[in-house]
Structures are given as C-alpha cells and as structure tokens.
Amino acid sequence: MKRGFLAAKFVAAFFVAISLCAAPARSNPGCSLSDIGQAAKDTFNNIPLSCSPQVADPAFYPVLAYVIALLQAPQGNDFCNAAEQANASASKVGTILKNLPGGDSPALSPVIDELNSDSAAASSALDVVVCACKTAEWKGPGALGGDFVSCVTDALCSVDDWLHDNVWSGFSDCGSDTPPTQPALINCRPDPKYQDASGYWDWDWSKPFVGNANNCDAGPGFGADNGYNCQGSFCISATTPGYSGGNSNYCFCPPVMQTWDQYGDDNGNCIGYLSCHCPDGSQALSDSGAGAYICMCPSGSPVSADKTCPPPPPKCEPSCPAGLLSTISNQQTCSYSCDCPAGLTKVGDVCVTPCTDASQVMLAGGACCAASQSTSCGTCCPDGMKPDAHGDSCVSATPPVNKIPAPAQAPKKT
C-alpha cells in the first residue's frame, strides 16, 4: 500500500463521511448513518429501560452473571420463566434459585436472603432477578431485523452513488450490474492486532474488523481517516463495498468499549480500526450475551461513561445484634437494616417464633399471651388475674365478696 494510495484513500474516506451524513438513500429516503445509529440504539438495548432502578443495585450484576451462565443449561429457561410470571412469589423464586447448581454462591446470598424475607426487600430482590433474566435473554447483535440491514444497505448505496457521480465513474453504483456487497454484521470484540512470540505486532487477517486503510499519521479526531464512524453503539467502516481494499463491516460496540487503534507494517501500510474492548482495569461481565458488553470494575460496579472506574464505596460493616441478618440497601451511604431470618419475627432486637394461636399477641419479651390477659405495659396476667380497668396492671379475677352489714338493733327497754 503506497503513500499516494493512502492520500487518495484519505480523500475518498472524507467523501464517504460526508455522504453518509448528508446523501439521501435511494430506496429508503432519509436512511442515513444517524438513522442507522438510532436504529442500533433502539435494537441493541441490552439492559431494558424498565430495569434502570435495578441497574443501580450492586446486587444486580452478580445475579446477571449467574443467570447468563445458567441459561446455557435447560434449567435456566425454566427458572426465568418461573421468575417472570405475573404471580411469581419472591420466596418461591428464592427457593428455586438456592437449589439450582451454583445457587449456594456467596455472591447470591444477599439476594436469596431478601427473597426469603418477609420485608419489603423481598419485592425489590424479585425485581432484580426478573431484570437479570430479561437482560440475560438478550440475543445480541445477531438478532437483527430486516429493516435494520436494509437501512445499512441503503446508506452504503448512497455512498457508492455519490462517489460514482462526483469522484470517479469506476465506483459501482446501486443501479449497476454489480451492486455493492451486502454489509456484513460482525463481532468486533476479537482484536486482529496481536503480538507474536518475539514481541512484534502482527495482524490476523482471518478476523473481520470495522475499519479501513488510512493515513499512518492519523489518530483519534481525524474524522473518517480513523477508518470507521460510530453512532451510539453502532460502528461502520468508513468506506464502500465497491472501493478497492475496503470493507462494509459494521458491528455493535457500546461507547465505553470503543477505542481507536491502528496497525502499520514496515512497508508503510496502515489500517485504522475499531478496537472494541473494556477499558484497562476492567473486564466484561461474561464471555457471551449481554454481559460481554457490560464492563465491570474490580469493585463490582460498572465502568462509568467516561471509561473510568468510580471510586470504591466506603467500607460498610453493618453491626446487627446476634441472631439478626444485615441487609445493605445503599453501599455508598452504608444504609442497612437488621432483619430476622425467614420464619421468625422481630421483637425489639430479638428474633422469636410468631404466635401460632391467632387469639394471642406477642409481648415485648417475645412471649405469647391471650389478648384478654395482656396489660398495656406488656405483662401477661397469670391465671386467676386479669388487667385492671385501665389495663395497666393485673388484679384478681375473682370479684371481692361484699358483706351485708347487720341491721342496727333498737336499744333494749329496761
């Protein structure tokens, strides 16, 4: 690849950028790179918008990673079907989750404990599980609709037509006998550039990429000479199928994973391309599915939009009385509650078994007492006694015997 060719390539790539943004598509008027970008944002929504509150919950990500792996087995679909039913109960879902392979993982314990609790946290925990299932069931970029691919094709056609009419008649146009190649959706996460055993950089041509031959002096911010253009999470090679040496690849890559890179050999040949990977110091939540496009920091929180890891939350060490379980609701502020294990009721700072007799009430000390025998001060009057008229203390249940005074006797006459 000669320098003169690269210079011509830069000019052509510049025209490509203009035509992608401005030229109308022939068969689908108004279908431009921006439209494709919006279509990508609408199509590739790996975390449902309805799950935004759950995304902010640190417990969401361990559950999501587990469910993504679980869906590789038959019981994964059964579990998510059970969790997503309208009448699903938190305790039932918690029991199923705990008995699944790997359900005893310490990372899942907080959610399972909340699912099996009688507190309001159970409902929130169920929402976390449901959203993890919805996200894990995302099929990835391969599940594209026909309209989306058609829009990409039309956008590329508009590029070819413009170059054919304004730059060089050698470019094929959409009305010719050799129309542009159908654009190819690829997985751009595998990086074609690698270091060989001797430490030299080399290029693996067997791996498809989003990019193009470019100026070796180019860098981020040089427009189309980067080799590709991105709109949101959608990136497309900055070239046309009819142009020698180019490709029409496009891929899904969230902005936090988008990194410009360049490969050049000793002959001055250069390729500007999209390197789609998690920022240094972070890693993908999973190897496949939606988790492959979610970058996690060592702290367990997702990478910020500026590609940095947020500072770790302050150390939170809940202190609950013996027998009570701590539930952290906000790691940043260390907000937590102390609750009883499933099946027990909290009385003060003590967990006790609820009264089995519905006619009894539980006193402050955890004892059960008939409602008619309980004083307002929390005392259970023993047999033979009952609360007084004010309910403050116990008095004898046997009413006192009223003695009738003897009638006054008239004085005796003497």
C-alpha positions in Angstrom: 0.0 0.0 0.0 1.7 3.2 -1.2 1.6 6.6 0.4 0.0 8.1 -2.7 -2.7 5.5 -2.4 -3.2 6.3 1.2 -3.6 10.0 0.4 -6.2 9.2 -2.2 -7.8 6.9 0.4 -8.0 9.8 2.9 -9.8 12.0 0.3 -12.2 9.1 -0.5 -12.8 8.4 3.1 -13.6 12.1 3.7 -16.2 12.0 0.9 -17.6 8.8 2.5 -18.1 10.6 5.8 -19.9 13.5 4.1 -22.1 11.2 2.0 -23.0 9.0 5.0 -24.2 12.0 6.9 -25.8 14.0 4.1 -26.6 11.9 1.0 -30.2 10.5 0.8 -30.6 6.8 0.3 -32.2 5.8 -3.0 -34.6 3.1 -2.0 -35.2 4.4 1.5 -35.1 8.2 1.6 -33.8 9.6 4.8 -31.9 6.5 5.8 -28.5 7.9 6.9 -25.8 6.9 9.3 -27.6 8.9 12.0 -30.8 6.9 11.3 -28.8 3.7 11.5 -27.2 4.8 14.7 -30.7 5.5 16.2 -31.9 2.1 14.9 -28.9 0.5 16.6 -29.7 2.2 19.9 -33.3 1.0 19.6 -32.4 -2.5 18.6 -29.4 -3.1 20.8 -30.8 -2.3 24.2 -29.0 -5.0 26.2 -30.5 -3.8 29.5 -34.2 -2.9 29.3 -35.0 0.7 30.2 -37.6 -0.6 32.7 -34.8 -2.1 34.6 -32.9 1.2 35.2 -33.5 1.1 39.0 -32.1 -2.5 39.2 -29.0 -1.5 37.2 -28.1 0.9 40.1 -28.3 -2.0 42.6 -24.9 -3.7 43.1 -26.7 -7.0 43.7 -27.9 -6.9 40.0 -24.6 -7.8 38.4 -23.7 -11.0 40.3 -27.2 -12.2 39.6 -27.0 -11.3 35.9 -23.6 -13.1 35.5 -25.1 -16.2 37.2 -28.2 -16.2 35.0 -26.2 -15.7 31.8 -24.3 -18.8 32.6 -27.4 -20.6 33.8 -29.2 -20.0 30.5 -26.6 -22.3 28.8 -28.4 -25.2 30.6 -32.1 -26.2 30.3 -33.0 -25.2 33.8 -32.0 -21.7 33.0 -35.1 -21.0 30.9 -37.3 -22.8 33.4 -36.0 -20.6 36.2 -36.5 -17.4 34.2 -40.0 -18.4 33.1 -40.9 -19.0 36.8 -39.4 -15.7 37.9 -41.1 -13.7 35.1 -44.6 -15.0 35.8 -47.1 -12.3 36.9 -48.0 -14.2 40.1 -44.4 -15.2 40.9 -43.7 -15.1 44.7 -40.3 -13.9 46.0 -40.0 -16.8 48.4 -40.7 -19.4 45.7 -38.1 -17.9 43.3 -35.6 -17.7 46.2 -36.1 -21.4 47.0 -35.7 -22.4 43.3 -32.6 -20.2 43.0 -31.0 -21.6 46.1 -31.4 -25.2 44.9 -30.0 -24.6 41.4 -26.4 -25.5 40.5 -24.2 -22.8 41.9 -27.1 -21.2 43.8 -25.2 -21.5 47.1 -22.6 -19.0 45.8 -21.8 -16.3 48.4 -22.4 -13.7 45.7 -26.1 -14.7 45.5 -26.6 -15.0 49.3 -27.8 -11.4 49.8 -30.5 -11.7 47.1 -31.6 -15.1 48.3 -31.9 -13.9 51.9 -34.0 -10.9 50.7 -36.2 -13.2 48.6 -36.9 -15.4 51.6 -37.6 -12.5 54.0 -40.9 -11.1 54.9 -39.8 -7.5 54.4 -40.3 -5.1 51.6 -36.8 -6.0 50.4 -38.3 -9.3 49.0 -40.2 -7.5 46.3 -37.1 -5.5 45.3 -35.0 -8.6 45.2 -37.6 -10.3 42.9 -37.3 -7.3 40.6 -33.5 -7.7 40.5 -33.9 -11.4 39.5 -36.6 -10.6 36.8 -34.4 -7.9 35.2 -31.4 -10.1 35.3 -33.4 -12.7 33.3 -34.7 -10.1 30.8 -31.2 -8.8 30.3 -29.6 -12.3 30.1 -32.2 -13.3 27.4 -30.9 -10.6 25.1 -29.8 -12.4 22.0 -27.1 -10.0 21.0 -26.3 -8.2 17.7 -27.1 -11.3 15.7 -30.8 -10.9 16.1 -31.3 -8.1 13.6 -34.5 -7.3 11.8 -34.7 -6.9 8.0 -35.4 -3.2 8.2 -32.1 -2.6 10.1 -30.0 -4.4 7.5 -31.9 -2.7 4.7 -31.1 0.7 6.2 -27.4 -0.2 6.3 -27.5 -1.3 2.7 -29.3 1.9 1.5 -26.8 4.1 3.4 -23.9 2.3 1.6 -25.7 2.6 -1.7 -25.9 6.3 -1.3 -22.2 6.4 -0.7 -21.4 4.5 -3.8 -23.8 6.6 -5.9 -22.3 9.9 -4.7 -18.7 8.7 -5.3 -19.7 7.3 -8.8 -21.3 10.6 -9.8 -18.8 13.1 -8.2 -15.4 11.4 -7.8 -14.8 8.6 -10.2 -17.0 6.6 -12.6 -15.1 3.5 -11.6 -17.1 3.3 -8.4 -20.1 0.9 -8.8 -23.5 2.4 -8.2 -26.6 0.8 -6.9 -28.1 0.9 -10.4 -25.2 -1.0 -12.0 -24.9 -4.7 -12.7 -22.5 -5.1 -9.8 -24.3 -3.5 -6.8 -22.4 -3.1 -3.5 -21.9 -6.2 -1.4 -24.4 -6.7 1.4 -23.0 -5.1 4.5 -21.7 -7.7 7.0 -22.5 -7.7 10.7 -19.5 -8.9 12.6 -18.4 -9.4 16.2 -15.7 -6.7 16.5 -14.6 -7.7 20.0 -11.8 -10.1 18.9 -8.8 -7.9 18.0 -7.0 -8.7 14.8 -3.8 -7.0 16.1 -1.6 -9.1 18.3 2.0 -9.5 19.5 3.9 -12.6 18.2 6.3 -14.6 20.3 9.1 -12.2 19.6 7.1 -9.2 20.7 6.4 -7.7 17.3 2.9 -6.6 16.4 1.2 -8.5 13.6 -2.2 -8.6 12.0 -4.6 -11.6 11.8 -6.4 -11.3 8.5 -8.8 -14.1 9.4 -10.5 -11.9 12.0 -13.0 -9.4 10.5 -12.8 -5.8 11.6 -14.5 -2.5 11.4 -12.1 0.0 9.8 -10.2 0.7 6.7 -6.8 1.6 5.2 -5.8 5.0 6.5 -3.1 7.6 6.8 -0.4 6.3 9.1 -0.2 9.8 10.7 -3.9 9.7 11.6 -5.2 9.4 15.0 -8.4 9.9 17.1 -10.2 13.0 16.0 -9.2 12.8 12.3 -12.7 12.1 11.2 -13.2 9.4 8.5 -9.5 8.7 8.4 -9.9 6.8 11.7 -11.2 4.1 9.4 -14.7 4.0 10.8 -17.7 6.0 12.0 -19.8 5.4 15.1 -23.3 6.5 16.1 -24.1 5.5 19.6 -23.3 1.8 20.0 -23.2 1.2 16.2 -20.0 1.5 14.2 -19.5 1.1 10.4 -16.3 1.0 8.3 -15.7 4.4 6.6 -15.6 3.0 3.1 -17.9 1.5 0.5 -18.1 -2.1 -0.8 -17.1 -1.0 -4.3 -13.9 0.6 -3.2 -10.7 -1.4 -3.5 -9.2 -2.5 -0.2 -12.3 -1.5 1.8 -14.9 -3.5 3.6 -18.5 -2.8 4.6 -18.4 -4.4 8.0 -20.4 -3.0 10.9 -20.8 -4.0 14.5 -22.3 -3.3 17.9 -19.9 -1.8 20.4 -21.1 0.4 23.3 -19.3 3.8 23.6 -17.5 2.7 26.8 -15.8 -0.1 24.8 -15.0 2.0 21.7 -11.2 2.6 21.2 -9.5 3.8 18.1 -6.4 1.8 17.1 -4.1 1.5 14.2 -1.8 -1.2 12.7 1.0 -0.3 10.4 3.7 -2.6 8.8 7.2 -1.9 7.7 6.1 -1.0 4.2 4.0 2.0 5.4 0.7 0.2 5.1 -1.8 1.3 7.8 -5.2 0.3 9.0 -7.3 2.4 11.2 -9.8 0.2 13.0 -12.2 -0.1 16.0 -10.8 -2.0 18.9 -13.9 -3.0 20.9 -12.8 -3.9 24.4 -13.3 -3.0 28.0 -11.1 -0.2 29.3 -7.9 -1.2 31.1 -8.5 -2.2 34.7 -12.0 -3.6 33.9 -13.4 -6.7 32.4 -16.6 -7.9 30.7 -19.2 -9.3 33.0 -19.4 -12.5 30.9 -17.9 -14.0 27.8 -21.2 -14.1 25.8 -24.6 -12.4 25.7 -25.4 -9.1 27.1 -22.6 -9.5 29.7 -20.0 -9.4 27.1 -20.9 -5.7 26.5 -21.0 -4.7 30.2 -17.6 -3.7 31.6 -17.2 -4.2 35.3 -14.7 -2.6 37.7 -12.8 -4.6 40.4 -15.2 -3.0 43.0 -18.1 -4.8 41.4 -19.7 -1.6 39.9 -19.9 -1.0 36.1 -17.5 1.3 34.3 -18.6 4.9 34.1 -19.5 6.6 30.8 -16.1 8.4 30.8 -14.4 4.9 30.7 -13.2 5.1 34.3 -14.0 3.1 37.4 -15.8 5.1 40.1 -14.0 5.3 43.4 -14.8 2.2 45.6 -17.6 2.8 48.1 -16.7 3.4 51.7 -16.2 0.2 53.7 -19.6 -0.8 55.1 -19.6 -3.2 58.0 -23.2 -3.5 59.4 -23.5 -4.2 63.0 -26.6 -6.1 64.0 -27.5 -7.8 67.3 -26.9 -11.5 67.5 -29.4 -13.5 65.5 -30.3 -10.7 63.1 -29.2 -10.5 59.5 -28.0 -7.3 57.9 -29.4 -6.1 54.6 -27.4 -3.3 52.9 -29.7 -1.1 50.9 -27.1 1.5 49.8 -23.4 0.7 49.7 -22.4 4.3 49.2 -24.1 5.5 52.3 -23.9 2.2 54.2 -27.6 2.2 54.8 -28.7 -1.1 56.1 -31.5 -2.8 58.1 -31.4 -5.7 60.6 -33.9 -8.3 59.9 -34.8 -11.8 61.2 -34.2 -15.0 59.3 -37.2 -16.4 57.4 -39.9 -17.8 59.7 -39.0 -15.6 62.7 -40.5 -12.3 63.9 -38.5 -9.4 65.3 -39.4 -8.2 68.8 -37.1 -5.4 69.8 -33.7 -6.8 69.0 -34.7 -10.4 69.4 -36.0 -12.9 66.8 -38.7 -15.1 68.1 -41.2 -17.6 66.6 -44.5 -16.0 65.9 -47.5 -16.9 68.0 -49.3 -19.9 66.5 -52.6 -19.1 68.2 -54.3 -16.2 66.4 -56.0 -15.1 69.5 -52.7 -14.4 71.2 -50.5 -11.4 71.0 -46.7 -11.2 71.3 -45.4 -9.2 74.2 -42.2 -7.1 74.2 -40.2 -10.0 75.6 -41.3 -12.4 72.9 -43.8 -14.3 75.0 -47.3 -15.1 73.6 -50.3 -14.1 75.7 -54.0 -14.1 75.3 -55.1 -10.6 74.3 -57.6 -10.5 77.2 -54.7 -11.2 79.6 -52.2 -8.6 78.3 -51.7 -5.3 80.0 -50.7 -2.1 78.2 -47.3 -2.4 79.9 -46.6 -5.8 78.2 -47.3 -8.0 81.2 -49.2 -11.2 80.8 -51.5 -11.6 83.8 -51.3 -15.1 85.3 -54.2 -17.4 85.9 -56.6 -16.0 88.4 -55.7 -12.5 87.5 -56.7 -10.0 84.8 -55.8 -6.5 83.6 -57.4 -3.8 85.7 -60.0 -1.4 84.4 -57.2 0.9 82.9 -55.2 -2.1 81.6 -52.1 -1.0 83.4 -51.7 -3.8 86.0 -53.0 -7.2 86.9 -55.7 -7.6 89.5 -57.5 -10.6 90.9 -60.0 -12.1 88.5 -62.3 -13.1 91.4 -64.6 -10.1 92.4 -64.4 -9.3 96.2 -67.3 -10.6 98.4 -69.4 -7.7 99.6 -70.5 -8.4 103.2 -74.0 -7.0 104.0 -73.8 -5.1 107.3 -76.0 -6.3 110.1 -79.1 -4.1 110.6 -78.9 -1.7 113.5 -80.7 -3.1 116.6 -83.1 -1.0 118.6 -81.9 -0.2 122.2 -83.4 -2.6 124.7 -86.0 -1.3 127.1 -85.2 -1.5 130.7 
